[in-house]
Amino acid sequence: YYASIEPGVQNDLTVMNYKGYGFGEWGPLLSTTTCKTQLLKDAQFAIDEHCFYVDMEYNFIIYSMAKNVTYYPLTIYSYYLGRAGQSMSKESMKRNVLHHEKVTLRLIKELYERRDSISPEKQAYIINKLIVPLVKVQYYITTEFFNDGTHFNSFDTQLRRYPEFYNGYDIAGTVIKFHRAALGRSIFADSSIKKLKRITKR
């Protein structure tokens, strides 16, 4: 629900991210959006099949392609938080770490390839609300859920092709730089320290 948007009024999607009017923190995501089928056909974009996290691919292509948006305060979709086996559970994220990596890197590649056709305002939203969170989550999965640097190094090496994100101030923090300097070998030590802290707290 968006308290600042007048229901039933068609808005230019480009100007819907200004403070005081528009989406505020989050814009139209797959769980809150329906779009014209023709928009998806015109996009020449096929989602990755047999893969988790492809809702982010839909979010990317719908937002980048759409010109107008109309808001209706209707509840049409229910998302159950905490459901066993859902994609955002720790077990699922660990099991599907390569799926998450694949989707994250694909959206960065798509952004670079489509940049000329996406307005600066839309690019800012896609970067800050879709891609940067995906990158941060991928680093989180690879450093928190694994005891070695294999997945961290794989992702880090591929992300290096995109300096804008690789060196981003809200991505390349102290911990990530530390793991990079240690070529991921520090993840085992970091994991052991955290495990020791949990034991000593008991």
C-alpha positions in Angstrom: 0.0 0.0 0.0 1.3 3.4 -1.0 -0.3 6.2 1.1 1.2 9.0 -1.1 -0.1 7.7 -4.4 -3.6 8.6 -5.6 -5.4 5.4 -6.6 -6.7 5.0 -10.2 -4.4 7.7 -11.6 -2.0 6.8 -14.4 1.6 8.0 -13.6 4.8 8.2 -15.6 6.9 5.5 -14.1 10.1 7.5 -14.4 9.0 10.1 -11.9 7.6 7.7 -9.3 10.7 7.5 -7.1 10.7 11.1 -5.7 10.3 11.6 -2.0 6.8 12.8 -1.0 5.1 11.1 -3.9 5.5 7.7 -5.5 6.8 4.4 -4.2 8.9 5.6 -1.3 11.1 2.7 -0.2 10.0 0.1 -2.8 8.5 0.3 -6.2 6.4 -2.3 -8.1 7.7 -5.8 -7.5 6.4 -9.0 -9.0 4.3 -9.8 -5.9 2.5 -6.4 -6.2 2.4 -5.9 -10.0 0.5 -7.1 -13.0 1.6 -6.0 -16.5 0.5 -6.1 -20.1 1.6 -9.4 -21.8 2.8 -7.3 -24.8 5.4 -5.6 -22.6 7.0 -9.0 -21.8 6.9 -10.0 -25.5 8.5 -6.7 -26.6 11.3 -7.1 -24.0 12.9 -10.0 -25.8 13.8 -11.4 -22.5 13.5 -15.0 -21.4 13.7 -15.8 -17.7 16.1 -18.5 -16.6 14.2 -21.7 -16.3 14.5 -24.3 -13.5 16.1 -21.6 -11.4 15.3 -19.9 -8.1 15.1 -16.1 -7.7 13.8 -15.4 -11.2 11.2 -13.1 -9.7 14.0 -10.6 -9.7 14.4 -11.0 -13.4 10.7 -10.2 -13.8 11.1 -7.2 -11.5 14.0 -5.9 -13.6 12.4 -6.3 -17.0 8.9 -5.0 -16.0 10.3 -1.9 -14.4 12.8 -1.2 -17.2 10.2 -1.6 -20.0 7.0 -0.1 -18.6 6.2 3.6 -19.2 3.2 4.1 -17.0 1.8 2.7 -13.8 -1.6 2.9 -12.1 -2.0 2.1 -8.5 -5.0 0.2 -7.0 -5.0 -0.5 -3.3 -6.1 -4.1 -3.7 -4.9 -7.2 -2.0 -4.4 -9.8 -4.7 -1.3 -11.7 -3.6 -0.4 -13.4 -0.4 3.2 -14.3 0.5 3.8 -16.6 3.4 6.8 -15.7 5.4 8.6 -18.4 7.2 7.2 -21.2 5.1 9.5 -24.3 5.1 11.5 -24.7 1.9 10.9 -21.2 0.6 13.7 -19.6 -1.4 14.7 -17.1 1.3 15.3 -19.7 4.1 18.9 -20.4 5.1 18.8 -24.0 3.9 17.4 -23.0 0.5 19.8 -20.1 0.0 22.7 -22.3 0.8 21.5 -25.1 -1.5 20.7 -22.6 -4.3 23.7 -20.3 -4.0 24.7 -20.8 -7.6 21.1 -19.9 -8.7 21.4 -16.6 -6.8 24.8 -15.9 -8.3 23.5 -16.6 -11.8 20.5 -14.2 -11.4 22.6 -11.5 -9.8 25.2 -11.5 -12.5 22.7 -11.7 -15.3 20.8 -8.6 -14.1 24.1 -6.7 -14.0 24.9 -7.8 -17.5 21.4 -6.9 -18.7 21.6 -3.5 -17.2 24.9 -2.8 -19.0 23.5 -4.0 -22.3 20.2 -2.1 -22.0 21.5 1.1 -20.4 20.9 3.3 -23.4 17.2 2.5 -23.4 16.7 2.9 -19.6 16.3 6.4 -18.2 18.8 7.6 -15.5 16.0 7.6 -12.9 15.0 4.0 -13.6 18.7 3.0 -13.6 19.1 4.5 -10.2 16.1 2.5 -8.9 17.3 -0.8 -10.6 20.8 -0.3 -9.1 19.8 0.7 -5.6 16.7 -1.5 -5.1 17.4 -4.6 -7.2 21.0 -5.1 -8.0 22.9 -3.8 -5.0 20.7 -5.8 -2.6 21.3 -8.9 -4.7 25.0 -8.4 -4.6 25.1 -7.9 -0.9 22.9 -11.0 -0.3 25.2 -13.1 -2.5 28.2 -12.0 -0.4 26.3 -12.7 2.8 25.4 -16.2 1.6 29.0 -17.0 0.6 30.5 -15.7 3.8 28.0 -16.7 6.4 26.7 -20.1 5.2 29.9 -21.7 4.0 33.1 -22.6 5.7 35.5 -22.0 2.8 36.0 -19.4 0.2 35.0 -21.4 -2.9 31.7 -19.7 -3.6 33.0 -16.3 -2.4 35.9 -16.4 -4.8 33.8 -17.6 -7.7 31.3 -14.7 -7.3 34.0 -12.1 -6.5 36.0 -13.0 -9.6 33.0 -12.6 -11.9 31.8 -9.4 -10.2 35.2 -7.8 -10.8 34.2 -7.4 -14.5 31.8 -4.7 -13.3 33.9 -2.2 -11.3 30.8 0.0 -10.6 29.5 -2.7 -8.3 32.7 -4.5 -7.3 34.1 -1.2 -5.8 30.7 0.2 -4.7 31.0 1.8 -1.3 27.9 0.0 0.0 29.2 -3.3 -1.3 32.9 -3.4 -0.8 33.0 -2.9 3.0 35.8 -3.8 5.4 34.8 -7.4 5.8 34.5 -8.1 2.0 37.9 -6.3 1.4 39.4 -8.5 4.1 38.1 -11.7 2.5 39.3 -10.5 -0.9 42.8 -9.8 0.5 42.9 -13.3 2.0 41.5 -14.9 -1.2 38.5 -16.2 0.7 40.7 -18.3 3.1 39.7 -16.0 6.0 36.1 -17.3 5.7 37.0 -20.5 7.5 38.6 -18.6 10.4 35.7 -16.2 10.5 33.3 -19.1 10.6 35.3 -20.8 13.4 35.3 -17.6 15.5 31.6 -17.2 15.2 31.0 -20.8 16.1 33.3 -20.4 19.2 31.3 -17.3 20.2 28.0 -19.2 20.0 29.4 -22.0 22.2 30.8 -19.6 24.8 27.5 -17.8 25.0 25.8 -21.0 26.2 
